[in-house]
Each structure stands twice: as C-alpha cells, then as structure tokens.
Amino acid sequence: VVVSRARAVEMVRLLREAMIRMHTLGLSLEQRAEKRELLYKYLTSENYRQHLSEAGRLASELLEVDTDEKRTHDKVWQKRGKMTTRLRNVVREIDTEISAIIEGRAGAQR
C-alpha cells in the first residue's frame, strides 16, 4: 500500500485496528486472508481515496476555524486592554479631581 506521509499514521492505525478485530473474531487463516484482500481492495479504491481526501479537507478547515478564532480573540483582548487602560486613566482623573476638591486646591471643579 502506497500512501502519502501525511496519511501514513492514520493508515497504520486503521490496519492495526483491522488486524486486532480479525484476531478477536477468531477468524481462520483462510478467512483472515479473504478479509485482508477485501481490506486491501477497499484501501486502494476510489471510495476510500475520496473519504480520505474529505477527512484531510475537513482537518484543514478545522485548523482554519481555530486560526480565525484565535485572531478574533486577539482583537477582542487588544480592544479590552485599551479600554481597561482608558478606564484606569478616567478613574485616576476622578481621584485627582476629588483630592483637589477635598484639599481645597485651586483649579478644582466646583
């Protein structure tokens, strides 16, 4: 079986699981050979290629969604940081005005 490197790990996992299932089912050597042949036919079929291609496309789309989500979060966090800084400055100005009023300094708002 020839596969791209990107799919090799998944292919090995599928083959391993199939071999374990065949052993668990207690198939005879003849049945195992028959199942192995059917499995090979499926793995080399257009149907399998299409499914694998779709899985790869979906994995790429999921990665893109995650990337977009992070980008959006970064924008929100940046905006929140700017607003927090502005809020701190306004509160500091309020505190300064209140201190000026209490201390009777010139220039305080009345």
Backbone as numpy.savetxt, mean C-alpha at the origin, in Angstrom:
# Nx Ny Nz CAx CAy CAz Cx Cy Cz
9.11 -24.54 -16.82 8.26 -23.37 -16.82 9.15 -22.14 -16.82
8.90 -21.23 -17.75 9.68 -20.01 -17.86 8.78 -18.86 -17.43
9.25 -18.07 -16.44 8.48 -16.92 -15.95 9.42 -15.74 -15.76
8.85 -14.56 -15.72 9.67 -13.37 -15.45 10.08 -13.39 -13.98
11.15 -12.69 -13.69 11.65 -12.65 -12.31 10.59 -12.11 -11.35
9.82 -11.16 -11.81 8.81 -10.54 -10.95 7.75 -11.54 -10.52
7.54 -12.58 -11.31 6.50 -13.57 -11.02 7.05 -14.88 -10.45
8.36 -15.02 -10.37 8.97 -16.28 -9.95 8.56 -16.70 -8.54
8.57 -15.76 -7.61 8.22 -16.10 -6.23 6.79 -16.59 -6.15
5.89 -15.91 -6.83 4.48 -16.33 -6.82 4.31 -17.70 -7.48
5.04 -17.93 -8.55 4.97 -19.22 -9.24 5.44 -20.35 -8.32
6.53 -20.13 -7.64 7.05 -21.15 -6.72 6.04 -21.42 -5.61
5.43 -20.36 -5.09 4.43 -20.52 -4.04 3.25 -21.35 -4.54
2.77 -21.07 -5.73 1.64 -21.81 -6.29 1.99 -23.29 -6.49
3.17 -23.54 -7.05 3.60 -24.92 -7.29 3.77 -25.68 -5.98
4.35 -25.02 -4.99 4.55 -25.64 -3.68 3.21 -26.02 -3.05
2.26 -25.08 -3.07 0.95 -25.36 -2.50 0.25 -26.51 -3.23
0.40 -26.54 -4.55 -0.22 -27.62 -5.33 0.40 -28.97 -4.96
1.72 -29.01 -4.80 2.39 -30.27 -4.44 1.96 -30.73 -3.05
1.83 -29.80 -2.13 1.39 -30.15 -0.78 -0.03 -30.69 -0.81
-0.90 -30.03 -1.58 -2.29 -30.52 -1.70 -2.35 -31.92 -2.29
-1.53 -32.15 -3.33 -1.53 -33.48 -3.95 -1.07 -34.54 -2.95
-0.08 -34.21 -2.16 0.41 -35.16 -1.15 -0.66 -35.39 -0.09
-1.28 -34.31 0.37 -2.31 -34.40 1.40 -3.49 -35.24 0.93
-3.84 -35.12 -0.34 -4.95 -35.90 -0.89 -4.60 -37.37 -1.05
-3.34 -37.70 -0.88 -2.90 -39.09 -0.98 -3.02 -39.64 -2.39
-2.73 -38.82 -3.38 -2.84 -39.26 -4.77 -1.75 -40.27 -5.10
-2.10 -41.20 -5.94 -1.11 -42.19 -6.38 -0.12 -41.49 -7.31
0.98 -42.18 -7.62 1.98 -41.61 -8.52 1.37 -41.27 -9.87
0.50 -42.15 -10.36 -0.14 -41.92 -11.66 -1.05 -40.68 -11.59
-1.80 -40.57 -10.51 -2.69 -39.41 -10.35 -1.88 -38.12 -10.20
-0.76 -38.22 -9.48 0.09 -37.04 -9.31 0.65 -36.59 -10.66
1.08 -37.54 -11.46 1.62 -37.21 -12.79 0.55 -36.56 -13.64
-0.67 -37.08 -13.55 -1.79 -36.52 -14.32 -2.08 -35.08 -13.85
-2.13 -34.89 -12.53 -2.40 -33.57 -11.97 -1.27 -32.60 -12.33
-0.05 -33.08 -12.27 1.11 -32.24 -12.60 1.01 -31.79 -14.06
0.60 -32.69 -14.93 0.46 -32.35 -16.34 -0.65 -31.31 -16.54
-1.78 -31.51 -15.86 -2.87 -30.54 -15.95 -2.45 -29.18 -15.40
-1.72 -29.22 -14.30 -1.23 -27.98 -13.70 -0.27 -27.27 -14.67
0.61 -28.03 -15.29 1.54 -27.45 -16.25 0.77 -26.83 -17.43
-0.25 -27.53 -17.91 -1.06 -26.99 -19.02 -1.71 -25.67 -18.62
-2.22 -25.63 -17.38 -2.84 -24.39 -16.93 -1.81 -23.27 -16.81
-0.65 -23.57 -16.23 0.38 -22.55 -16.02 0.96 -22.02 -17.33
0.84 -22.77 -18.39 1.33 -22.32 -19.69 0.20 -21.82 -20.59
-1.01 -21.72 -20.04 -2.17 -21.31 -20.83 -2.31 -19.79 -20.90
-3.08 -19.37 -21.87 -3.39 -17.94 -22.03 -4.24 -17.45 -20.86
-5.12 -18.30 -20.37 -5.98 -17.94 -19.23 -5.13 -17.58 -18.01
-4.14 -18.40 -17.71 -3.24 -18.13 -16.58 -2.46 -16.85 -16.82
-1.96 -16.67 -18.04 -1.20 -15.48 -18.38 -2.05 -14.23 -18.17
-3.31 -14.30 -18.57 -4.21 -13.15 -18.40 -4.46 -12.86 -16.91
-4.68 -13.93 -16.14 -4.90 -13.75 -14.70 -3.66 -13.13 -14.04
-2.51 -13.64 -14.39 -1.26 -13.14 -13.82 -1.01 -11.69 -14.23
-1.32 -11.37 -15.46 -1.18 -10.00 -15.95 -2.13 -9.07 -15.19
-3.35 -9.51 -14.99 -4.33 -8.72 -14.24 -3.87 -8.52 -12.80
-3.32 -9.56 -12.18 -2.82 -9.45 -10.81 -1.68 -8.43 -10.75
-0.80 -8.44 -11.72 0.29 -7.47 -11.78 -0.22 -6.05 -11.96
-1.21 -5.89 -12.83 -1.81 -4.57 -13.06 -2.46 -4.05 -11.78
-3.21 -4.93 -11.10 -3.86 -4.53 -9.85 -2.85 -4.16 -8.76
-1.77 -4.91 -8.69 -0.72 -4.60 -7.71 -0.13 -3.22 -8.00
0.07 -2.89 -9.26 0.59 -1.57 -9.63 -0.41 -0.48 -9.28
-1.69 -0.74 -9.53 -2.72 0.24 -9.19 -2.79 0.47 -7.68
-2.66 -0.60 -6.90 -2.66 -0.47 -5.44 -1.49 0.39 -4.98
-0.34 0.17 -5.56 0.84 0.97 -5.21 0.61 2.44 -5.55
-0.02 2.68 -6.70 -0.33 4.04 -7.11 -1.32 4.70 -6.14
-2.31 3.95 -5.69 -3.28 4.48 -4.71 -2.55 4.85 -3.42
-1.65 3.97 -2.96 -0.88 4.26 -1.75 -0.03 5.51 -1.92
0.59 5.66 -3.07 1.43 6.82 -3.36 0.59 8.10 -3.36
-0.58 8.04 -4.01 -1.47 9.19 -4.03 -1.95 9.55 -2.63
-2.26 8.52 -1.84 -2.72 8.76 -0.47 -1.64 9.45 0.36
-0.40 8.99 0.23 0.69 9.61 0.97 0.89 11.05 0.55
0.82 11.30 -0.75 0.98 12.65 -1.26 -0.12 13.57 -0.68
-1.34 13.07 -0.64 -2.46 13.83 -0.09 -2.25 14.09 1.40
-1.82 13.06 2.13 -1.55 13.23 3.57 -0.45 14.27 3.79
0.59 14.22 2.96 1.69 15.18 3.10 1.17 16.61 2.94
0.28 16.83 1.94 -0.29 18.17 1.73 -1.11 18.60 2.94
-1.93 17.69 3.47 -2.76 18.00 4.64 -1.88 18.33 5.84
-0.84 17.53 6.07 0.05 17.75 7.21 0.79 19.08 7.07
1.19 19.43 5.85 1.87 20.69 5.62 0.91 21.85 5.91
-0.31 21.75 5.41 -1.32 22.79 5.66 -1.62 22.90 7.15
-1.75 21.77 7.83 -2.01 21.76 9.27 -0.86 22.42 10.03
0.36 22.15 9.62 1.53 22.75 10.26 1.52 24.27 10.12
1.20 24.76 8.92 1.14 26.20 8.70 0.05 26.83 9.55
-1.10 26.17 9.62 -2.21 26.70 10.42 -1.86 26.70 11.91
-1.18 25.67 12.37 -0.76 25.60 13.77 0.20 26.74 14.10
1.11 27.03 13.20 2.06 28.12 13.40 1.32 29.45 13.45
0.38 29.65 12.53 -0.40 30.90 12.53 -1.20 31.02 13.82
-1.81 29.91 14.28 -2.59 29.93 15.52 -1.71 30.31 16.70
-0.52 29.72 16.77 0.42 30.06 17.83 0.76 31.55 17.83
0.97 32.11 16.64 1.30 33.53 16.52 0.13 34.41 16.97
-1.08 34.05 16.60 -2.26 34.81 17.01 -2.42 34.75 18.53
-2.27 33.57 19.11 -2.39 33.42 20.56 -1.30 34.24 21.25
-0.10 34.26 20.70 1.00 35.05 21.26 0.64 36.54 21.21
0.04 36.99 20.10 -0.37 38.39 19.98 -1.45 38.73 21.01
-2.40 37.81 21.20 -3.44 38.02 22.21 -2.81 38.15 23.59
-1.88 37.26 23.89 -1.19 37.29 25.18 -0.44 38.60 25.37
0.21 39.07 24.32 0.94 40.33 24.38 -0.01 41.49 24.67
-1.15 41.53 23.98 -2.14 42.59 24.18 -2.69 42.56 25.60
-3.00 41.37 26.08 -3.54 41.25 27.44 -2.50 41.71 28.46
-1.26 41.31 28.27 -0.19 41.73 29.18 -0.04 43.24 29.17
-0.14 43.85 27.99 -0.01 45.30 27.88 -1.14 46.01 28.61
-2.34 45.47 28.49 -3.50 46.06 29.17 -3.32 45.96 30.68
-2.97 44.79 31.15 -2.83 44.55 32.60 -1.70 45.41 33.17
-0.61 45.51 32.46 0.55 46.25 32.94 0.42 47.75 32.67
-0.62 48.16 31.97 -0.88 49.57 31.70 0.13 50.20 30.77
0.68 49.42 29.88 1.66 49.97 28.94 0.98 50.78 27.86
1.68 51.74 27.36 1.16 52.57 26.28 1.00 51.74 25.03
0.04 52.09 24.22 -0.19 51.38 22.96 -1.13 50.21 23.11
-1.58 49.92 24.30 -2.51 48.81 24.49 -3.88 49.23 24.00
-4.58 48.33 23.45 -5.94 48.58 22.95 -6.89 48.78 24.12
-7.76 49.74 24.03 -8.73 49.97 25.11 -10.12 49.89 24.57
